[in-house]
Amino acid sequence: MSKNNQAALKARTLFNTRCDGVLSTHSIDLPGYPFGSITPYCFNRHGQAVILISTIAQHTKNIKANNKVSLIAFDDATDSQAAGRVTYIGDAKPVNDDEIAERYYRFFPDSRNFHKTHDFNFYLIEFVRARYIGGFGQIFWVENSDFIKANPFSFEEETGMVDHMNADHLDAIRHYCDLFDITYNPKEQPTLVGVDSEGFHLRVKGSIYRLGFNHPVSNTSEARAALVELARRPK
C-alpha cells in the first residue's frame, strides 16, 4: 500500500471514529472570516458526511449564502500538535432522505425530537478533498477516489444486522466493550448503531465508539463472521 493510500485509510478511519467535529463556514456577518461550530455527523451509505442543523443556527445561515465548508475531526491527545486530525472539505447541500435520517437517528437518537422544537434539516457534505495530518511531518492531501468508501450494505441489510445484534446478542455487544475497555453501565445497555465494510459503531451512554474489523467485509455473511470472531475473542 502506497503512502497516499495509507494516509487515506488513516484519514477515513479517524473521521469515521470521531462522529463530531468543528464545522467551518463562511461568515455572513463578518465577510471574509471563517465561523466555527461543533457539529455531530455520521456517514451516509456512500461514505459522505451528513449533519443535522437548525435553520436558525448561524452556520446554517452561512451555508445558505456559501455552501463551501470544512469539517475537522481530531484525535484526543495530550499534545494536540502531535495528534492526528483530518479536515473534510466539501459542499453542503440540503437533503431529504428517510434512510439518511433513520441512520442518523440511530447514532444520535435524541435528535429525532429536534424537529419538534426547531426547524432542523439534514445536509449532505459532498466530499471534495481532505487534508490529513498524522503528526509531525505526516501531512497529506487525500483525494475523493482514495477517501470515499461506500457501505456495501443496503439500508435494509444494515438495519437487519443492527436490530438482530441488539435484540439477540446483547452479551456479544457487552463483550466488545470489554475487549476495547469501553466502560458501560449494565443498566444502560450498549447498542450497535451502524455496520460497514471496515467496522461498526457502538453507542454507549450517549457516546459513539468505532471498532474496526481485522479485514474489510463485502457482504452480510462476512460481516456476521467478523462479528462472531470478535465475540469469541478472549479478553
C-alpha positions in Angstrom: 0.0 0.0 0.0 1.4 3.4 -1.0 1.9 6.2 1.5 -1.1 8.1 0.0 -3.3 5.1 0.3 -2.2 4.6 3.9 -2.9 8.2 4.6 -6.4 7.9 3.0 -7.2 4.9 5.2 -6.0 6.6 8.3 -7.9 9.8 7.5 -11.1 7.9 6.8 -10.7 5.8 9.9 -10.1 8.8 12.1 -13.0 10.7 10.6 -15.3 7.7 11.0 -14.2 7.3 14.6 -14.9 10.8 15.9 -18.6 11.5 14.9 -18.3 15.1 15.9 -16.1 17.9 14.7 -15.6 21.6 14.0 -17.8 22.8 11.2 -16.3 25.9 9.5 -18.5 28.1 7.3 -18.1 31.5 5.7 -19.5 34.2 8.0 -22.2 36.4 6.5 -22.0 38.9 9.4 -18.2 39.3 9.2 -17.5 38.7 5.5 -14.1 37.1 4.8 -13.9 35.5 8.2 -14.5 31.8 9.0 -17.1 30.8 11.5 -16.6 27.6 13.6 -19.1 25.5 15.5 -19.3 22.0 16.9 -21.4 19.6 14.9 -22.2 15.8 15.2 -22.1 13.9 12.0 -22.2 10.4 10.5 -21.6 8.8 7.1 -24.4 8.1 4.6 -24.3 4.8 2.6 -22.0 6.4 0.1 -19.3 7.3 2.6 -20.0 11.0 2.8 -20.7 13.2 5.9 -24.2 14.1 7.0 -25.1 16.7 9.5 -28.4 17.9 11.1 -28.6 21.6 11.6 -31.2 24.2 12.6 -32.5 26.9 10.2 -32.0 29.5 12.9 -28.3 28.5 13.6 -25.6 30.9 12.3 -23.8 28.1 10.5 -26.9 27.3 8.5 -27.4 30.9 7.5 -23.8 31.0 6.4 -24.2 27.8 4.4 -27.2 29.2 2.6 -25.1 32.0 1.4 -22.0 30.0 0.7 -22.1 26.2 0.9 -18.4 25.6 0.8 -17.5 24.2 4.2 -14.9 22.1 6.1 -15.4 19.7 9.0 -12.4 18.9 11.2 -12.1 15.8 13.3 -9.1 15.1 15.6 -7.7 12.6 18.0 -7.8 13.1 21.7 -4.2 13.6 22.8 -2.2 15.4 25.4 -0.1 17.1 22.7 -2.6 18.5 20.2 0.1 19.3 17.7 1.2 15.6 17.6 -2.4 14.3 17.4 -4.0 13.0 14.2 -6.5 15.3 12.5 -8.4 15.4 9.3 -10.1 18.3 7.5 -13.0 17.1 5.4 -13.7 19.7 2.7 -16.9 19.8 0.7 -20.1 21.4 -0.5 -23.0 21.3 2.0 -26.4 20.6 0.4 -29.8 20.0 2.0 -31.1 16.5 1.6 -34.4 14.9 2.3 -33.9 11.1 2.6 -35.6 8.8 5.0 -32.7 6.3 5.0 -30.2 9.0 5.8 -32.5 10.3 8.6 -33.0 6.9 10.2 -29.3 6.1 10.1 -28.5 9.4 11.7 -31.2 8.9 14.4 -29.6 5.5 15.3 -26.3 7.3 16.0 -28.0 10.3 17.8 -31.4 9.2 19.0 -32.2 12.4 20.9 -32.0 14.3 17.6 -35.3 12.7 16.4 -37.1 15.2 18.7 -35.2 18.2 17.4 -37.8 18.7 14.7 -40.4 19.3 17.4 -38.8 22.5 18.7 -36.8 24.0 15.8 -36.7 23.7 12.1 -33.9 21.2 11.6 -32.8 19.9 8.3 -30.3 17.3 7.1 -27.3 18.4 5.0 -25.0 16.2 3.0 -21.5 17.4 2.7 -20.4 16.3 -0.7 -16.7 15.4 -0.4 -14.2 17.4 -2.5 -10.8 16.8 -0.7 -9.4 16.1 2.7 -6.2 17.2 4.5 -4.8 14.6 6.8 -2.1 15.2 9.4 -0.9 12.2 11.3 1.6 14.0 13.4 4.8 16.0 12.7 5.9 15.5 9.1 2.9 13.3 8.2 0.9 15.6 6.0 -1.2 14.6 3.0 -3.9 15.8 0.7 -6.4 13.0 0.2 -8.5 12.8 -2.9 -12.1 11.6 -3.4 -11.2 8.3 -5.0 -9.0 7.4 -2.1 -11.1 8.7 0.8 -14.6 7.8 -0.1 -15.6 4.2 0.6 -19.3 3.3 0.1 -21.0 1.0 2.5 -21.6 -2.4 0.8 -24.8 -3.0 2.7 -28.2 -1.7 1.7 -30.1 0.3 4.4 -32.3 -2.8 4.9 -29.3 -5.1 5.3 -27.5 -2.9 7.8 -30.7 -2.3 9.7 -31.3 -6.1 9.9 -27.9 -6.7 11.3 -28.2 -3.9 13.8 -31.6 -5.0 15.0 -30.6 -8.6 15.2 -27.5 -7.9 17.3 -29.4 -5.5 19.6 -32.2 -8.0 20.1 -30.4 -11.3 20.3 -26.7 -10.7 21.1 -26.5 -8.3 24.0 -23.8 -10.4 25.6 -21.7 -10.1 22.5 -22.1 -6.3 22.5 -21.0 -6.2 26.1 -18.0 -8.4 25.3 -17.0 -5.9 22.5 -17.0 -3.2 25.1 -14.9 -5.3 27.5 -12.4 -6.1 24.7 -11.8 -2.5 24.0 -12.0 -1.2 27.6 -15.2 0.7 26.9 -16.9 1.4 30.3 -20.7 0.9 30.4 -23.4 0.8 33.0 -25.2 -2.6 33.0 -28.5 -0.6 33.4 -27.7 1.2 30.2 -27.3 -1.5 27.5 -24.7 -0.6 24.8 -26.2 -0.8 21.4 -24.9 -1.4 17.9 -25.9 1.5 15.6 -24.0 1.0 12.3 -22.1 -1.5 10.3 -19.9 -1.0 7.2 -17.1 -2.8 5.4 -14.4 -1.7 7.8 -16.1 -2.0 11.1 -19.0 -0.9 13.3 -20.2 1.7 15.7 -21.5 1.2 19.3 -23.5 3.7 21.2 -22.6 3.7 25.0 -24.0 6.1 27.5 -24.6 8.7 24.8 -21.1 8.4 23.3 -20.2 6.7 19.9 -17.3 4.2 19.7 -15.8 2.9 16.5 -14.5 -0.7 16.4 -12.7 -2.0 13.3 -12.7 -5.4 11.7 -9.5 -7.2 11.2 -10.1 -7.1 7.4 -12.7 -5.5 5.2 -16.0 -7.3 4.6 -18.1 -7.2 1.5 -21.4 -8.9 2.3 -23.6 -9.7 5.3 -22.2 -13.3 5.7 -18.7 -11.9 6.0 -19.9 -9.2 8.4 -21.6 -11.8 10.6 -18.5 -13.9 10.6 -16.4 -10.9 11.7 -18.8 -10.1 14.5 -18.8 -13.7 15.7 -15.0 -13.9 15.6 -14.8 -10.7 17.7 -17.4 -12.1 20.1 -15.3 -15.3 20.6 -12.1 -13.4 21.1 -10.9 -13.8 24.7 -10.4 -10.7 26.8 
